[in-house]
Amino acid sequence: MTLAHEAFKRLCSYGKEETVAPGSILFRQGDAGLDLFVVLKGRLEMFETKRDGFVHVVHAVAEGAFTGELDLFNSRRSLLSCRATRRSDVLRISRERLQVLLQSEGDLAEAIVFACLGRREELMRAGHGGAVVIGSARCSDTLRVRDFFVRSRNPHRFVDVSLNEDAAALVHLLECSNADLPAVFLAGQGLLRNPSNRELAEPLGLAGKTVPRRECDLAIIGAGPAGLAAAVYAASEGLHTVVLERHATGGQAGTSSRIENYLGFPTGISGQQLAANAEIQAQRFGAELLITHAAGRICHCGERIDVELGDGAVIQAKAALVATGARYRRLDLEMSSDCAEKVAVHYAATPLEALHCAGEVVIVVGGGNSAGQAALFLSRHASHVHLVVRRDTLSETMSNYLIQRLSSNPNVTLHCGAAISRIEASGENTIAVIVRASDRRQSQCVTRNIFTMIGAAPNTEWLEGTLALDAAGFIVTGNTSDGIRSTYATSLPGVFAVGDVRSGSVKRVASAAGEGAAVISEIHRYLAEACAVSMTAA
Ligand SMILES: Cc1cc2nc3c(=O)[nH]c(=O)nc-3n(C[C@H](O)[C@H](O)[C@H](O)COP(=O)(O)OP(=O)(O)OC[C@H]3O[C@@H](n4cnc5c(N)ncnc54)[C@H](O)[C@@H]3O)c2cc1C
């Protein structure tokens, strides 16, 4: 990617010139907090060193082009190393100067951000610089680890032990038991045995700084559409913003194969792409994301709000925003432990799950848009999809465009007014018994994959006894926060709630993002009022 002459001159005003000798390493795979380098004269190359020491050149950076990838905006570790192939003059733009540039030079920021997103996309596609995951395609921990890599946009290569003799031999040599799988090889980390998401996030540079006590203006809990939108508005309006996310950015939206009704994307956008764009947008304005950190408790502590994390660390904020969304309820299925081992119950339908059940019969349970989208998406990969809906009709719960597409799809069978009553074993197979409520008629379906997308439960267990919740556990808002009535204020002054977790909210990406944006002006008002009160008291 090269820039026009005038833009290039402006870019140069942010950096300092350096001359580097042939073979000089500018940064290494695994380094974090990288500067940006622009090639003025000469040539750089980006390369990956494989585990066997083999060096693979991924791409060259020619005169007028710049280095940089997703790790320019956060504390992610570099997936590639960079060296000069000949004596070269480069311009080094430090992190601090880059932050200034990103906020004040819209066109340059656009060029840099899009180049970086594109490069990560390419690395994801080719699997360069990423991890190697060795496990079994049907193992839930392997699926969890792969899902984490995909959703956090880290390339990985998967090797199935049951299909690859060399991998099976390696697992044996390393004395990995079944419980140790998946075995994950990360650059510079050696072997990780069935690592937790946190154990992956730390070496990848996603977990952020976890000192015992951190201070900020606003702590946002949850990085779904609501939390990310709030982070963009808060950080861009000058609030020091820390976002806590227990799993991966994007929330429920991040598990959607395609969101077609979000404004501004005429052909739709995948949930993961939307999340990746929003994450970079928030970081570009200076918001800090701490991934794999779950909030465990929230309380008022003097003039501050303390958000306690599972590992004992505390975020001390002037205000807090709960955007922890919801998750699908578990399906209450009757099945033997033998069946439970063979049947995978999924709560998302992303390309990873699609790969998992390619060519097989699958069942999707649910009558909402998410179930409809999942059924349509899976119908392109599975041999057949059965959509099981408790209600007699879809018209009240699903968008018309989805109903039309499902009804005309020969690869989808609709079972309205029905439910799965049990899963039975039949030799090596497992059979789901679907019962129609009106006449108790049963149909049987041989399957190993059930996707459940039924009624969402709010992620508020950790708030019971702290915030006022409605009968279903959603956060009640519309309270008075320090004398000011606010649509999004909870029962605890200084703590606000937005998105799916809020009682009475519309459960949509656009409304979650809209609430995330709108709440920031209320938080500004609260902070100004709280500041005035403390000055009067002093
Ligand atoms: C498969 C699917 C498809 C969908 N398709 C569409 C669509 O096409 N159009 C549409 O408008 N809507 C769609 N929706 C609904 C939409 O995704 C949600 O309304 C939206 O994501 C809600 O955003 P949110 O930020 O409020 O919550 P969420 O998206 O639920 O995000 C909450 C985040 O908080 C995190 N979290 C939870 N507890 C904690 C904690 N204690 N500490 C730290 N982090 C925590 C979670 O891990 C999560 O990342 C779909 C939903 C699904 C599941």
The ligand as a MOL file (V3000), in Angstrom:
LIG
                    3D

  0  0  0     0  0            999 V3000
M  V30 BEGIN CTAB
M  V30 COUNTS 53 58 0 0 0
M  V30 BEGIN ATOM
M  V30 1 C -26.7320 -15.9220 16.1080 0
M  V30 2 C -27.3180 -14.5530 16.3000 0
M  V30 3 C -27.7010 -13.8090 15.1960 0
M  V30 4 C -28.2290 -12.5170 15.3650 0
M  V30 5 N -28.5700 -11.8060 14.2620 0
M  V30 6 C -29.0170 -10.5340 14.3850 0
M  V30 7 C -29.3180 -9.7520 13.2280 0
M  V30 8 O -29.2000 -10.2090 12.1020 0
M  V30 9 N -29.7330 -8.4840 13.4190 0
M  V30 10 C -29.8750 -7.9310 14.6540 0
M  V30 11 O -30.2120 -6.7620 14.7400 0
M  V30 12 N -29.6110 -8.6640 15.7660 0
M  V30 13 C -29.1860 -9.9450 15.6670 0
M  V30 14 N -28.9150 -10.6910 16.7930 0
M  V30 15 C -29.0890 -10.0680 18.1230 0
M  V30 16 C -27.8790 -9.1930 18.4580 0
M  V30 17 O -26.6900 -9.8990 18.1960 0
M  V30 18 C -27.9250 -8.7480 19.9150 0
M  V30 19 O -29.1080 -8.0200 20.1170 0
M  V30 20 C -26.7190 -7.8670 20.2500 0
M  V30 21 O -25.5170 -8.5850 20.0660 0
M  V30 22 C -26.7950 -7.3770 21.6990 0
M  V30 23 O -25.6330 -6.6610 21.9700 0
M  V30 24 P -25.1140 -6.4200 23.4700 0
M  V30 25 O -23.8090 -5.7270 23.3400 0
M  V30 26 O -26.1810 -5.7870 24.2540 0
M  V30 27 O -24.9100 -7.8630 24.1080 0
M  V30 28 P -24.0630 -9.1180 23.6360 0
M  V30 29 O -23.9370 -9.1430 22.1690 0
M  V30 30 O -24.6920 -10.2810 24.3070 0
M  V30 31 O -22.6080 -8.8610 24.2480 0
M  V30 32 C -22.3580 -8.9220 25.6310 0
M  V30 33 C -20.8880 -9.1990 25.8800 0
M  V30 34 O -20.6360 -9.1320 27.2900 0
M  V30 35 C -19.7410 -10.1760 27.6620 0
M  V30 36 N -19.9200 -10.4780 29.0990 0
M  V30 37 C -20.9640 -11.1030 29.7050 0
M  V30 38 N -20.7790 -11.1590 31.0360 0
M  V30 39 C -19.5890 -10.5640 31.2880 0
M  V30 40 C -18.8480 -10.2900 32.4860 0
M  V30 41 N -19.2980 -10.6380 33.7020 0
M  V30 42 N -17.6510 -9.6520 32.3820 0
M  V30 43 C -17.1670 -9.2760 31.1560 0
M  V30 44 N -17.8390 -9.5130 29.9970 0
M  V30 45 C -19.0380 -10.1320 30.0580 0
M  V30 46 C -20.1420 -11.3250 26.7590 0
M  V30 47 O -19.0800 -12.2680 26.6320 0
M  V30 48 C -20.4520 -10.5840 25.4520 0
M  V30 49 O -19.3140 -10.4860 24.6270 0
M  V30 50 C -28.3890 -11.9720 16.6680 0
M  V30 51 C -28.0130 -12.7380 17.7830 0
M  V30 52 C -27.4800 -14.0130 17.6010 0
M  V30 53 C -27.0570 -14.8080 18.8000 0
M  V30 END ATOM
M  V30 BEGIN BOND
M  V30 1 1 1 2
M  V30 2 1 2 3
M  V30 3 2 2 52
M  V30 4 2 3 4
M  V30 5 1 4 5
M  V30 6 1 4 50
M  V30 7 2 5 6
M  V30 8 1 6 7
M  V30 9 1 6 13
M  V30 10 2 7 8
M  V30 11 1 7 9
M  V30 12 1 9 10
M  V30 13 2 10 11
M  V30 14 1 10 12
M  V30 15 2 12 13
M  V30 16 1 13 14
M  V30 17 1 14 15
M  V30 18 1 14 50
M  V30 19 1 15 16
M  V30 20 1 16 17
M  V30 21 1 16 18
M  V30 22 1 18 19
M  V30 23 1 18 20
M  V30 24 1 20 21
M  V30 25 1 20 22
M  V30 26 1 22 23
M  V30 27 1 23 24
M  V30 28 2 24 25
M  V30 29 1 24 26
M  V30 30 1 24 27
M  V30 31 1 27 28
M  V30 32 2 28 29
M  V30 33 1 28 30
M  V30 34 1 28 31
M  V30 35 1 31 32
M  V30 36 1 32 33
M  V30 37 1 33 34
M  V30 38 1 33 48
M  V30 39 1 34 35
M  V30 40 1 35 36
M  V30 41 1 35 46
M  V30 42 1 36 37
M  V30 43 1 36 45
M  V30 44 2 37 38
M  V30 45 1 38 39
M  V30 46 1 39 40
M  V30 47 2 39 45
M  V30 48 1 40 41
M  V30 49 2 40 42
M  V30 50 1 42 43
M  V30 51 2 43 44
M  V30 52 1 44 45
M  V30 53 1 46 47
M  V30 54 1 46 48
M  V30 55 1 48 49
M  V30 56 2 50 51
M  V30 57 1 51 52
M  V30 58 1 52 53
M  V30 END BOND
M  V30 END CTAB
M  END
